Amino acid sequence: MKKNIKLVEKLFSAWNSHNAQQVLQCYDDTFTREDVSNHFNYGKQALLKVVQNYMLAFPDVSFELEEVLDNNGRVVVCWTAQGHHRGKIMNIPPTGKYISFKGVSVLHIENDLIMKVWYLWDEASMLRQMGLLPELQH
């Protein structure tokens, strides 16, 4: 179990050092990812492009581990991402705004590599902070 948490820490360290190749080293070649909120699925080859796109759009992006729970290779990671929107992402031109949002990832780990991820993040919060969605009424 500690090996799984070390892998998660390695993954977040790679993101925070803005090293896309190190991010990819955490994943098995047969990796699949499912973004639960938009039903978008892809494998390791497409992952590199996604990682690079986010690193270009948020050149100062950083991820904070909020909580990590390991249950026999199923690792739940609660996290916060933050950074300045300085490049195009999802066809949205740079706003220069500071963005901070939360997400949860369920990693399926085998043989010290991530095989599959279920991924859910607060995309609406990111878009709201960019000025593209109205503020919530309380």
VEXKOL-397304 format. One line per field, with one value per residue (C-alpha): x, y, z; residue in three letters. Coordinates in nm, 2 decimals. Layout:
N
xx: (X,...)
yy: (Y,...)
zz: (Z,...)
type: (ALA,...)
This chain:
138
xx: (0.00,0.28,0.41,0.08,0.10,0.46,0.34,0.08,0.33,0.57,0.28,0.20,0.57,0.60,0.30,0.44,0.78,0.60,0.76,0.52,0.75,0.78,0.40,0.37,0.62,0.36,0.12,0.11,0.12,-0.24,-0.36,-0.72,-0.87,-1.24,-1.33,-1.66,-1.81,-1.79,-1.77,-1.43,-1.21,-0.86,-0.53,-0.17,-0.09,-0.36,-0.26,0.07,-0.12,-0.37,-0.08,0.11,-0.21,-0.27,0.09,0.08,-0.25,-0.15,0.24,0.25,0.00,0.04,-0.15,-0.19,-0.28,-0.57,-0.62,-0.51,-0.69,-0.55,-0.77,-0.58,-0.47,-0.77,-0.64,-0.87,-0.70,-0.86,-0.67,-0.67,-0.52,-0.43,-0.25,-0.28,-0.47,-0.20,-0.27,-0.56,-0.74,-1.07,-1.08,-1.08,-0.83,-0.61,-0.78,-0.47,-0.69,-0.58,-0.78,-0.82,-1.05,-1.09,-1.11,-1.11,-0.93,-0.97,-0.65,-0.64,-0.28,-0.11,0.26,0.35,0.18,-0.15,-0.37,-0.69,-0.82,-1.18,-1.16,-1.41,-1.32,-1.50,-1.49,-1.78,-1.57,-1.28,-1.51,-1.68,-1.34,-1.25,-1.56,-1.74,-2.02,-2.23,-2.17,-2.38,-2.67,-2.67)
yy: (0.00,0.24,0.18,0.31,0.63,0.68,0.65,0.91,1.14,1.08,1.17,1.50,1.59,1.54,1.76,2.03,2.02,2.06,1.74,1.57,1.28,1.21,1.22,0.96,0.73,0.67,0.51,0.16,0.14,-0.01,0.28,0.41,0.72,0.82,1.18,1.11,1.46,1.46,1.09,1.14,0.83,0.80,0.61,0.68,0.83,1.10,1.16,1.32,1.58,1.65,1.70,1.92,2.13,2.19,2.28,2.53,2.68,2.70,2.73,2.77,2.49,2.32,2.04,1.99,1.65,1.69,1.32,0.98,0.66,0.32,0.02,-0.27,-0.09,0.14,0.47,0.77,1.10,1.43,1.73,2.10,2.25,2.61,2.84,3.13,3.08,3.20,2.98,2.84,2.55,2.38,2.65,2.92,3.20,3.30,3.51,3.57,3.49,3.29,2.96,2.72,2.41,2.07,1.72,1.35,1.08,0.70,0.53,0.16,0.06,-0.27,-0.35,-0.01,0.17,0.34,0.12,0.32,0.64,0.76,1.14,1.40,1.76,2.09,2.21,2.46,2.63,2.67,2.82,3.04,3.18,3.24,3.46,3.22,3.11,3.32,3.32,3.09,3.26,3.18)
zz: (0.00,0.08,-0.27,-0.42,-0.21,-0.32,-0.68,-0.63,-0.47,-0.77,-1.00,-0.82,-0.80,-1.18,-1.24,-1.00,-1.17,-1.51,-1.65,-1.89,-1.95,-1.57,-1.55,-1.82,-1.64,-1.37,-1.62,-1.78,-2.16,-2.15,-1.94,-1.99,-1.84,-1.80,-1.73,-1.55,-1.60,-1.98,-2.07,-2.24,-2.25,-2.38,-2.34,-2.27,-2.61,-2.57,-2.21,-2.31,-2.53,-2.24,-1.99,-2.23,-2.31,-1.94,-1.87,-2.16,-2.05,-1.68,-1.69,-1.31,-1.24,-0.91,-0.75,-0.38,-0.23,0.01,0.10,-0.03,0.06,-0.06,-0.07,-0.23,-0.54,-0.57,-0.46,-0.41,-0.44,-0.34,-0.48,-0.55,-0.87,-0.91,-1.15,-1.39,-1.71,-1.96,-2.26,-2.47,-2.32,-2.43,-2.71,-2.44,-2.50,-2.20,-1.94,-1.72,-1.42,-1.12,-1.11,-0.82,-0.83,-0.66,-0.80,-0.71,-0.89,-0.84,-0.96,-1.03,-0.97,-1.06,-1.07,-0.95,-1.24,-1.30,-1.52,-1.51,-1.37,-1.30,-1.28,-1.16,-1.12,-1.07,-1.43,-1.36,-1.09,-1.33,-1.60,-1.35,-1.23,-1.60,-1.62,-1.86,-1.62,-1.39,-1.01,-0.81,-0.61,-0.24)
type: (MET,LYS,LYS,ASN,ILE,LYS,LEU,VAL,GLU,LYS,LEU,PHE,SER,ALA,TRP,ASN,SER,HIS,ASN,ALA,GLN,GLN,VAL,LEU,GLN,CYS,TYR,ASP,ASP,THR,PHE,THR,ARG,GLU,ASP,VAL,SER,ASN,HIS,PHE,ASN,TYR,GLY,LYS,GLN,ALA,LEU,LEU,LYS,VAL,VAL,GLN,ASN,TYR,MET,LEU,ALA,PHE,PRO,ASP,VAL,SER,PHE,GLU,LEU,GLU,GLU,VAL,LEU,ASP,ASN,ASN,GLY,ARG,VAL,VAL,VAL,CYS,TRP,THR,ALA,GLN,GLY,HIS,HIS,ARG,GLY,LYS,ILE,MET,ASN,ILE,PRO,PRO,THR,GLY,LYS,TYR,ILE,SER,PHE,LYS,GLY,VAL,SER,VAL,LEU,HIS,ILE,GLU,ASN,ASP,LEU,ILE,MET,LYS,VAL,TRP,TYR,LEU,TRP,ASP,GLU,ALA,SER,MET,LEU,ARG,GLN,MET,GLY,LEU,LEU,PRO,GLU,LEU,GLN,HIS)
